[in-house]
Amino acid sequence: MFKKIIFVNIFLLLFLGAVEPITPIPLSATVNTKKADLGRELFFDSRLSKDDRVSCHSCHLLSQGGVDNKKLSVGVDGKLGIINSPTILNSTFSFSQFWNGRAKNLHEQAFGPISDPNEMAMNFKDLENKLRKTDYLKKFFSIYKDGITINNIVDAIVEYEKTLITPNSPFDKYLRGDETAISEEAKRGYQTFKEQGCIACHHGRNVGGNLYAKFGVVSNVETTSKGRYEVTKNEDDLYYFKVPTLRNIELTKPYLHDGRFDNLEDTVKFMANYQLGKSLSEKEIDEIVIFLKSLTGELYDYEQKK
């Protein structure tokens, strides 16, 4: 009941225009550049995995919207993950991490893939010893007094991940006052997005990532993952998932936690039906998709700020 009250209150607040429902991504990120430089090396380094073949970047390709465009990602020894990999871009703005919210921040999240048997399958002590035999040893001691530890490895990776934001999307330029930044179709799509209720879950600077919502609000949807319930074991949390960001959504197919759709049109139609109980016209769907594509931003280059 509490979740339903929160959901209704958010919807009323946003729908009635009491606040601006979407805000722009910040134009820059404040980070420790030495840590971020080290974290970037680690992010792209496949030696963090047991078989030396899988890096963080393997599943979160920066040129592909921060995902690998696969229904399920491939980990060590060709093992498949159990859920679609969410984008790493702008993840620093999400209120929790993973689809089921089992990590409260990026620092907690980063431990997961490293040790997950289907992803990088690396024992933390083994990883520490492995990296101490490389040129990382000197680099870590130049930043951390205790050198290479799993906490310091994660700390550096997270510092780099904080830089992975995408400001200056056409829609953000529009929000900042440039009326010509998006098309009239995109403006109508945004209006429909708000009027039909999509905005109730997808709002804020990340256009999502700040609440949990049930998958299949209007009617049940078949899904293997049980969402938030996997963490809390509370029946009230069955099939509740973290609402994903819609930033750069045109790049991050396949869609939804199980990667069931390969295009935005089918995804919008499905979500309208099962989450809102709405049947949108083809024109409304097309214009919403045009709006969604205006959320694609520019990958921030923190090195220019050094």
C-alpha positions, 0 to 999 in steps of 0.5 A, a space after each residue: 500500500 505504501 508503494 502505491 501511495 508513493 507512486 500516486 503522489 509522484 504521478 500527481 506532483 509531476 502531472 500537475 506541473 508542480 515541478 519540472 519532471 526532467 532536469 538536465 544532466 550536469 555539464 561536468 563531473 567532479 572527480 579525483 583525476 589520478 584515481 579516475 585515470 587508474 580506474 579507467 585502466 582497470 575498467 578496460 583491463 581483462 586481467 580482472 577476470 579469471 580467464 583474462 578475457 572479460 573486462 568491465 568494458 566487455 559488457 559496458 561498451 562506451 561506444 554502444 551506450 554503455 551496454 553490449 547490445 546482447 540479451 545476456 552478456 557473456 562472462 568467463 568461459 563463455 558463461 551467460 549472465 542471468 539478466 540484461 546488462 544495464 547501461 553504465 552511463 549516468 549510473 552515478 545518478 541512480 539511487 541504487 544499482 542492479 535491476 533488483 537494487 541489491 547494491 545501494 551505490 556504485 562502490 557496492 555494485 563494483 564488487 558484484 561482477 568481479 566475483 560473480 561466477 558468470 561474469 568475471 569469477 575472480 576471488 578478491 585475494 587472488 585478484 589482489 595478488 595477481 595485480 601486485 605482480 604487474 605495473 599496477 603496484 607502483 601506480 596504486 602506491 602513488 595514490 593509496 598508502 596501502 597499495 593494492 587492495 580490493 577496496 582500492 581497486 573498486 574505489 578507482 573503478 568507481 571514480 572513473 565510472 563517475 565520469 561516465 555521464 552524457 550531458 548536452 543531449 538535444 533534449 537537455 539543450 531544449 530544457 536549458 532554453 534552446 527551443 530549436 534543439 529538438 523537433 516539433 515531433 519530439 516536443 509532441 512526443 514529450 507532451 504525450 510521454 507526460 500526459 499518458 503517465 510515462 513520466 510517473 516512473 521516468 523523471 528526474 535528471 536520469 529520466 528513471 533510476 530513482 524508484 522501484 516499480 512493478 513489472 506488469 502493473 495493469 496485468 501480470 507479465 511472465 518473467 523469470 526474474 522476481 526483481 526486488 523480492 530476490 533481495 528482500 524476500 518480501 512478497 510485496 516486492 515481487 516483480 518490482 524492479 529499479 526503473 531504468 534510465 532512458 538516457 541514451 535509450 536508442 543505443 541500449 537495445 535490447 530492452 527491459 530486464 530480460 532483453 525481450 524487445 529489440 526496438 523502441 516502438 515495441 517497447 513503448 507499446 508494451 509498456 503503455 499496455 502493461 504498465 499504464 493500461 493504455 493503447 497508443 496510436 502509431 503516431 503517438 508511439 512514433 513521436 514518443 520514440 522521437 522524443 526518447 532519441 533526443 535523450 542521447 547525450 555526449 560522453 563527457 571527457 573528464 581529461 579536458 578538465 585536467 
